[in-house]
Amino acid sequence: MNEIIKNKIICGESLEELKSMPSGSVDLVITSPPYFQQRNYGNGSLGIGNEVTENEYLDNVLAIFMQCVRVTKSTGAIVFNLGDKYIDGGLSLLPFKFAIRALERKKVFLINQITWSKLNPTPRQDKRKLIQATEPFFIFVKSKKYHFDLENYLKHLDDFNKKKRSTSNKVGQKYFELIDNAELTEKEKDHAKRDLNEAIQKVHSGTIVSFRMKIRGIHKLAYGGQDGGRNNQIRNNGFSIINILGNKLKKDVIESPVEITKNNRHPAVYPIYIVQELIKLLSKEGDTVLDPFCGSGTTCLAAKNLHRDYIGIEINPDYVELTNERLRKTDYAQELFV
């Protein structure tokens, strides 16, 4: 096997180039194979996406996928983004057929299907169908040791929400009156007021953005009244305080516009915003990110600017040149949407 050459765009056919790479040599694969019979990628009738039948297409994509699985470390992840297609007037569900076939090989398991919600989807003229505004990004892993940096994923939204909140001098004051009126012992009331003052100070210092207080006899226990940490605190101490950190729930939906293609000759550019967030979620600085369908180099560009090594494979020499041109520019900044 050949040693991998990092920070390079390889001009060649994906399957053959992948076969020459050592097993377990990359940390993360993020890619978007050409969609089935959707666009002209400049290869004539060559390459994936130009097959006659969808089964041929799925077989070819799956062959690439299995090589990606082989070259990925046990701590790594493989992310594939595919688009669907109408065939004979109905959606074929090609992305999900691919995902099912991938799972049937028993080499990976699927930890998330992230739905890309497009803020500016392509308008359609068909008056009897809704506009397609979503696409899936499937996150596959090889073992339960996969890297997963949840705190760093969409972190700018957490920072934005924290800055947006203003601290009022009235924060928490309503609870003092509730404590006084509660059927608690004097000792329990003293402890409740002491912890309430500490929570208020945390809000003012920015340690937390808010809190909720539950007091025995005034507030209901958790649903069903099950035994548990907070319910036990209320029963035994007379109260419980729930800190609110202000971080958004990290859901499996991410909103982003379709990439603007001005000054980019590639016909299908996926958004660097999504790619950068997946790189931050699934890898760390110094890791190696691979894109076997490099296209205009979005994955490699995001990896470079997030201080990861990159490897791109692209069959079209014009797009190899375009990618290298984008990588040479130094005015890149992360895209952030709030």
C-alpha positions in Angstrom: 0.0 0.0 0.0 1.1 3.5 -0.7 1.6 6.1 2.0 -1.0 8.8 2.0 0.1 12.3 0.8 -1.7 14.9 2.9 -2.8 18.4 1.8 -3.1 17.4 -1.8 -5.8 17.2 -4.5 -5.4 14.0 -6.4 -6.6 13.9 -10.0 -8.0 10.5 -10.6 -10.9 8.1 -10.4 -12.1 7.8 -6.8 -12.4 4.0 -6.5 -8.9 3.3 -7.9 -7.3 6.0 -5.8 -9.0 4.8 -2.6 -7.8 1.3 -3.2 -4.2 2.5 -3.1 -4.7 4.1 0.3 -3.7 2.3 3.5 -6.5 1.0 5.8 -7.2 3.2 8.8 -5.3 6.2 7.5 -7.9 9.0 7.7 -10.0 10.4 10.6 -13.0 11.7 8.7 -14.6 11.3 5.3 -17.1 14.0 4.2 -18.3 13.8 0.6 -21.3 14.3 -1.7 -21.2 11.8 -4.7 -22.7 13.1 -8.0 -26.4 12.8 -7.9 -28.1 10.3 -10.2 -28.8 11.7 -13.7 -29.0 15.2 -12.3 -26.2 17.3 -13.6 -23.3 17.4 -16.1 -20.1 17.4 -14.1 -17.9 17.8 -17.1 -17.0 14.2 -17.5 -19.2 13.3 -20.5 -20.6 9.9 -19.9 -17.8 9.0 -17.4 -18.1 8.8 -13.7 -20.7 8.1 -11.1 -24.1 9.7 -11.7 -24.2 8.8 -15.4 -25.5 5.2 -14.9 -28.5 4.0 -16.9 -30.3 2.5 -13.8 -30.5 3.5 -10.2 -29.3 0.0 -9.1 -26.0 0.6 -11.1 -25.7 4.0 -9.5 -26.2 2.6 -6.0 -23.8 -0.2 -6.6 -21.1 2.2 -7.7 -21.7 4.6 -4.8 -21.6 1.7 -2.3 -18.3 0.5 -3.7 -16.8 3.9 -3.0 -18.4 4.0 0.4 -16.9 0.6 1.5 -13.5 1.8 0.5 -14.0 4.9 2.6 -15.0 2.7 5.5 -11.8 0.7 5.0 -9.5 3.8 5.0 -11.2 5.4 8.0 -9.8 4.8 11.5 -12.0 3.0 14.1 -12.4 6.4 15.9 -13.5 8.1 12.7 -16.7 8.8 10.8 -17.9 8.7 7.3 -20.4 11.3 6.1 -22.3 10.9 2.8 -24.7 13.5 1.4 -26.9 12.3 -1.5 -29.8 14.0 -3.3 -33.0 12.3 -4.4 -34.6 12.1 -7.8 -38.1 12.0 -9.3 -38.4 8.9 -11.5 -41.7 8.4 -13.4 -43.3 11.2 -11.4 -42.4 9.9 -7.9 -39.4 10.3 -5.5 -37.1 7.3 -5.7 -35.7 7.7 -2.1 -32.2 7.1 -3.4 -30.4 8.5 -0.3 -32.3 6.1 2.0 -31.8 3.1 -0.3 -28.1 3.8 -0.2 -28.1 4.1 3.6 -30.0 0.8 4.0 -27.6 -1.0 1.7 -24.6 0.5 3.6 -26.0 -0.8 6.9 -26.7 -4.2 5.5 -22.9 -4.7 5.0 -22.5 -4.8 8.8 -19.3 -2.7 8.7 -20.8 0.5 10.1 -23.7 1.9 12.1 -25.6 5.1 11.6 -25.5 7.5 14.5 -27.4 10.4 12.8 -29.1 11.5 9.7 -28.6 15.3 9.6 -31.3 17.1 7.6 -30.0 20.1 5.6 -32.8 22.6 5.4 -32.2 24.9 2.5 -33.0 28.5 3.1 -33.1 29.2 -0.7 -34.2 26.0 -2.5 -34.4 25.8 -6.2 -37.9 26.8 -7.3 -39.8 24.3 -9.4 -42.6 24.9 -11.9 -44.6 21.7 -11.0 -47.8 22.9 -9.4 -48.6 19.5 -8.0 -45.5 19.0 -5.9 -44.0 20.9 -3.0 -40.5 22.4 -3.5 -37.8 20.0 -2.2 -35.9 22.0 0.5 -34.1 19.2 2.4 -31.3 16.8 1.9 -29.8 14.2 4.2 -26.2 14.0 5.5 -25.7 10.4 6.9 -23.1 10.0 9.6 -21.7 6.5 9.8 -19.1 5.2 12.3 -17.1 2.0 12.6 -17.1 1.6 16.4 -18.4 3.3 19.5 -15.0 5.0 20.0 -15.8 7.7 17.5 -14.8 11.3 18.2 -17.8 13.5 18.9 -17.2 17.1 20.0 -20.8 18.2 20.7 -19.8 21.4 22.5 -17.9 22.7 19.5 -20.8 21.9 17.0 -22.8 25.1 16.2 -21.0 26.8 19.1 -21.5 30.2 17.6 -25.2 29.9 18.2 -24.6 29.2 21.9 -22.3 32.3 22.0 -24.9 34.4 20.2 -27.7 33.4 22.6 -25.6 34.1 25.6 -24.7 37.6 24.4 -28.3 38.3 23.5 -29.6 37.8 27.1 -29.6 40.7 29.4 -29.5 40.3 33.2 -32.2 42.0 35.2 -31.8 43.1 38.8 -35.1 41.3 39.4 -33.8 37.9 38.4 -34.9 35.3 40.9 -36.6 37.7 43.3 -40.0 36.1 43.0 -38.7 33.0 44.7 -37.9 34.7 48.0 -41.6 35.5 48.5 -42.5 31.9 47.5 -40.0 30.5 50.0 -41.4 32.7 52.8 -44.9 31.4 52.1 -44.0 27.8 51.7 -44.6 25.2 54.3 -40.9 24.6 55.0 -39.0 24.5 58.2 -37.0 27.6 59.1 -33.8 25.6 58.5 -35.1 24.6 55.0 -36.0 28.2 54.2 -32.6 29.4 55.2 -30.9 26.8 53.0 -33.3 27.7 50.1 -32.5 31.4 50.4 -28.8 30.7 50.6 -28.8 28.6 47.4 -31.1 31.0 45.7 -28.7 33.9 46.3 -25.8 31.7 44.9 -27.9 31.0 41.8 -28.6 34.7 41.3 -24.9 35.5 41.6 -24.1 32.9 38.9 -26.5 34.6 36.6 -24.9 38.0 37.2 -21.4 36.6 36.7 -22.4 34.8 33.4 -21.7 31.3 34.7 -25.3 30.4 33.9 -27.9 32.4 31.9 -30.9 31.6 34.1 -32.4 29.0 36.5 -35.6 27.6 37.8 -36.5 26.8 41.4 -39.0 24.2 42.5 -40.3 24.4 46.1 -42.1 21.6 48.0 -45.8 22.2 48.3 -45.8 24.9 45.7 -44.5 23.3 42.5 -45.3 19.9 41.1 -42.8 17.1 41.1 -41.5 15.8 37.9 -44.0 14.0 35.6 -45.3 10.9 37.3 -43.7 11.7 40.6 -40.9 9.2 40.0 -38.1 8.9 42.5 -35.0 10.7 41.1 -32.4 13.3 41.9 -34.6 16.5 41.7 -37.7 14.9 43.2 -35.6 13.6 46.1 -34.1 17.1 46.7 -37.6 18.6 46.8 -38.8 15.9 49.2 -35.7 15.9 51.5 -34.5 19.5 51.3 -37.7 21.3 50.5 -36.5 22.7 47.2 -34.4 22.1 44.0 -32.6 24.6 41.7 -32.2 23.8 38.0 -29.4 25.7 36.3 -29.9 26.8 32.7 -26.7 27.1 30.7 -28.2 28.8 27.6 -26.8 26.3 25.1 -29.1 25.5 22.2 -30.2 21.9 21.9 -28.0 20.3 19.3 -30.6 18.8 16.9 -30.2 16.8 13.7 -31.4 19.7 11.5 -29.1 22.4 10.2 -30.3 25.4 8.2 -28.2 26.9 5.5 -28.5 28.5 2.0 -27.5 26.6 -1.1 -23.9 27.7 -1.8 -23.8 30.7 -4.1 -21.8 29.7 -7.2 -20.6 33.0 -8.4 -16.9 32.7 -9.5 -17.2 28.9 -9.0 -17.4 26.8 -12.2 -18.7 23.7 -10.4 -22.4 23.0 -11.0 -23.2 21.5 -7.6 -21.5 23.1 -4.6 -22.6 22.1 -1.1 -22.5 24.6 1.7 -19.2 25.2 3.5 -21.2 26.1 6.6 -22.5 22.6 7.0 -19.1 21.0 6.2 -17.2 23.1 8.7 -19.7 22.3 11.5 -19.4 18.5 10.7 -15.7 18.8 10.8 -15.8 20.5 14.2 -18.2 17.8 15.5 -16.4 14.7 14.2 -12.7 15.6 14.2 -10.0 17.5 16.1 -7.2 19.8 15.0 -4.4 17.9 13.2 -6.8 15.1 12.0 -7.0 14.1 8.3 -10.2 14.8 6.4 -10.8 13.0 3.0 -13.3 13.9 0.2 -13.3 11.3 -2.6 -15.6 13.4 -4.7 -13.7 16.7 -4.2 -15.5 18.8 -6.8 -14.7 22.4 -6.2 -12.9 21.6 -2.9 -15.3 22.8 -0.3 -14.5 20.0 2.2 -10.7 20.5 1.7 -11.1 24.3 2.1 -13.0 23.9 5.3 -10.6 21.3 6.7 -7.6 23.5 5.9 -9.0 26.5 7.6 -10.0 24.5 10.7 -6.4 23.3 11.0 -7.0 19.8 9.7 -5.0 18.0 7.0 -7.0 17.2 3.9 -7.0 14.8 0.9 -9.2 15.4 -2.1 -9.8 13.1 -5.1 -11.3 14.5 -8.2 -11.7 13.0 -11.7 -12.0 16.3 -13.6 -8.7 18.2 -14.0 -10.5 21.5 -14.4 -12.0 21.1 -10.9 -8.7 20.1 -9.5 -7.3 23.4 -10.8 -10.4 25.2 -9.3 -9.9 23.6 -5.9 -6.2 24.4 -5.8 -7.0 28.0 -6.8 -9.5 28.3 -3.8 -7.0 26.7 -1.4 -4.3 29.3 -2.4 -6.5 32.2 -1.3 -6.0 33.4 2.3 -9.1 35.5 2.9 -11.3 32.7 4.1 -13.4 33.1 7.3 -15.8 30.6 8.8 -19.4 31.1 7.7 -21.8 31.7 10.6 -25.5 31.8 10.5 -27.6 33.0 13.4 
